[in-house]
Every structure is written in structure tokens, then in C-alpha cells.
Amino acid sequence: MSELSAGLIAGITLRTLAVCLPALAAALLIGLPLGIALGRRRRFRARGALVSLVNAGMGAPPVVVGLATALLLWRNGPLGALGLMYTPGAMVLAQIVIALPFVVGITLASVGALDEDWELQVRTLGVPPRWRWWLLLREIRLGLLAAVIAALGGILSEVGAVMMVGGNLEGETRVLTTAILMFTQMGEYEIALGLAAVLLGLTLLLAGLLTAVQQSGRA
Amino acid sequence: MSDRRALSCRGLRVVRPASGFTLEVDALDLQTGEVLAILGPNGAGKSTLLRALAGLEASADGVTRTGEGPVTMVFQRPAAFAGSVAHNVRAALLGRGLERGEVEARVHEALERFGIGGLARRNASSLSGGELRRLALARAFVLRPRALLLDEPFDDLDVAGQAQLSLDLRRAIERTGVAVAMVTHDLRRALLLADRVAVLLAGRLAQVDTRDRVLDHPRSPEVARIVGMSNLVPGRLVVGEDGSRVEVDDQHRIRARGGGRDGACVWAGIRPEDLTVDFGGGGGEGIGKGIVRSVVNDGVAMTVAVEWAGLELQSVLLAGRGPARRLSAGDPVSLSVHPERVHLLARD
């Protein structure tokens, strides 16, 4: 592989991470408290509707999410004034929407699977609220791991939505998946395969890393 | 006395609108260093009372905590946190600004106190039921609580496990001076530890007294049944110069020590262990002949049901001793009870 294409691949990889990691962080930041709240409060009026929405979101085609985001960000759309269309910001936004249901859904399920006495136990021990959160996150860390892998796997390998709102602009919104698609269509199989190897390697690396973290926390 | 109170209830009220159940406790005090057993049938509100004392009933008013240290509770099925046994106990001390050395010393002390020091590094999810209960107790004691609330602490343990745990608990209570309220539906488990007994019936305290007073002088037939005074004989009280007696019918009477209004309707309450069955005359005060209906022998105690005056009375004897071990259904026997051991209860 030429030095030129190696540099190209490295640039696209970095841009991919620059989009996916903030999106993942934002999805965790929003989704974790939401999932915990939904999992803890077992009975309130809108719960059923919210849980259905989350479940539907996990199965929603990313292309549709991309279309919805595009409609929002389009010049005449409600958020058109922000001028985000065809920028990395638009891709982050679409990926947050794709990742969020996974984070909320899996967190909700792990909190819901906790013994009902768990919360009472923590309360009767008089553990201060800040530490209750720590204990809860520790308790559901297997679920958290699953949420991170599912969410990251989803947005890292997603192509339809980022293509639609990002536009695959060179040096700006060209990420691994959109680049693989483009180079394959152009017949540049060497670069496409290189990019695909990086994408595959990234997913495997992250899964391995997270598993290692989880294993060490177990001992 | 009042400065030894660890926890008090005044006008405690918990209402469950869904089931229509109401718990009402006018006054109940828990003293430092004592064990109060709360007894009652299922659905009497025992666990609700315990949860109210623990501050887990949002709607409960009327619980006051006095003195130093937290009030904590050990559940019937304790929840273990993910991680090691030591982590579970350490978790109770999170965020309290203690130095690491002190935390470790207290965790170690608590684990040793309940005989699970050797399990410190084990994953809590791999513990047996008995070990988990010990973990939960260590986790509660590490807090140095002022009051400890135990929900069925001996549930699911075999007889040997109950005895060992009650010894460890007794020692821990004596060393720390913690006040303990314990809920159980099993009288014998309650008596393993209790200094005082509270009997709860349908959401109300029917009697609160020292263990021996409740056992020997239950205030009502319902309390009598709960504390194991299972023989309740209806009759009319006759007060004579030579003492009182309960006349059941023309042929059957029981001499009693207590007094009362002559001619009153009463129950004569007799604990099964105070009723003696014998082939011949036997000791105590004879109350007449009966026919054995059934014999149940669990190796430690023998429960004999005897038909007497058209009633079925129960007698409990030590198994494997004396001629009584040969008793079987259909045998004629003499029954006797000491007048001191006959407790009179008003009957409407």
C-alpha cells in the first residue's frame, strides 16, 4: 500500500473516531440516567409508552433516523438555522439518536433485573446518594458494557444516516463506512479493503478492551 | 430508663389503602442492648412495623430515634452487592470520611464476629443462604448501629445453623449494646434471643412484656395461641375456700392458683409442656382420664394429643424418656397439671 493511501486511511479513521466517540459519550450521558430512572421507577403513567419507544428505537432502520435528522437540519427545517447539515455535527447528532435507544434499553433492563430489595438494602445501610450511584453503576456494569458495545458497534458500522446528513465530503464528513462504500464503487478495492480492515480491527479492539476492563473489575 | 431508649414509637400509623390494612402502634420503645421479638401470624403487620421502624415506610408517622449511630435493617432475603464479601461489608462504610485503615479494621472485625473472615475474598454471589445471612449481619454491624432490625433472621437455616447464628448474634449484641427488634413467625426462633416479646395481631399490639411474662401470662386467648399456650379449656370459675377451680362439666375440673369472680366464664390456659400424661397416677394435680388420639415424635420432643372432656389437649414430653415413649393412639392415660401452671383468661 502506498504512503499516500496509508495517510488517507489514517485521516479517515481519526475523523471516524472524532465523530463516533463524542456521539457515544453523549448517548451515555443522556441514556444512562434515563435508563436508570426508567428501570428504577417501576410504575408511572408514561412508562409503558417510553419503554415501547425505546424498544422500537433499537430496531429502527438507521436510514430512517438519518432521514428524520436530515429533515430537522435541512435549511427550511426546525433546526436549519444552526447550519449543521453536511457537517460532522450533523453526523454526531444522527449517531446519538441511533445509539440512545441501545443505551437506554440495555441500562433499563439491567436496572430492572436488580432485586427489588437491592435499593432498600442500600437505603437501610444509609449509603450517601453519591455513593448509591456508584454502587448501582458497579452493580449493572455488565449491562453497561453491553450497552457501550452495542451502541458503539451500531454507530461505527452505520452508513445510511451518516451518508445522508454528512454527505461524505472529503476531509470533513468522510468516515470509514462512507469511504468504503465510495472506494468500492470507484473500483479502488485496495483502499476499500484497507479501510474495512481498520473498521473491523477497531470494533474487535474496543470489544476486547471493554471485556478486559470488565474482567479486571470482577476479581 | 428513658435515656436508654434507642428507638421509640408514639402513635405510629401506617395505612395500606389497596388492602385496607392499617398498622397502629400507640407506644413501643426499644432499649439499648435488648432484643425485642415481634411475634404474630402472617399478615399481622410484623414486617410493616419493622420497615416503619427502619424508616422505609414513607407514610409512617410517629417514629423517633434517639442517641448515636444509625438504625439499619437486615432483610429476610438479604441482597448482596456485586463483588467480594469484603467489598459488600466495606460498601456500608462508603462516603463516611473514614480512613482506609479504620475501614479495613472495622470490616475485618465485623467479618470475624460472624465467622466469615475466611470468606472475605470470595465473590458474594457464590455464598450459601446461611453465609449470605452472616454477610448481611456483618454489613449491618460494621455500621456500629444504635438499633438493628432483623426480619426473620433464622429463616432457611437448619437447626444447627440457627443455634450457631443465635450464639454469634447474642455475643455481638452483648459486645456492642445494640438494640434489636426481630420479626419472626416462629416462637422457638424468637425465644432463642428475645428479652422481651411483642405480639402483633391484625395491625395492633396485643401485648408487650418480658419474655417470661408473655409466655406465662398471655393477656388474651389469641396471644396465648401465638406464644404456644395451645390448650385453652373453656369453663366456669368456682372460687372456694381451698382455692379456685375451673369446672368444664360435671365430671371435669381443673384446679388453678389464680383468683377471679366466682361464676365467671373463663379459659383455663395450659402450656403443652405443663400438661403431664401418665399411665398411672403421676405427679402434679390429676385432672382425670383421657384417651390418646395421636403421638408425634421428632426425636427431641413428643407431642401427644389426648381427648379429654370432649376436647383435644396437647402435651409435649421429652422424647425417649420414661414409659411415655411407648404411648400410642387409643391408650387410656391420666392427665395432670400443677395449679400454678394453669393460667386463667376471661371468656366473653
Interface residues (C-beta under 8 A of the other chain):
Chain A: D115 D117 W118 L120 Q121 R123 T124 L125 G126 V127 P128 R130 W131 W134 L135 R138 E139 R141
Chain B: A54 G55 L56 P70 T72 M73 F75 R77 P78 A79 F81 A82 G83 A91 A92 L94 G95 R96 R139 A140 L143
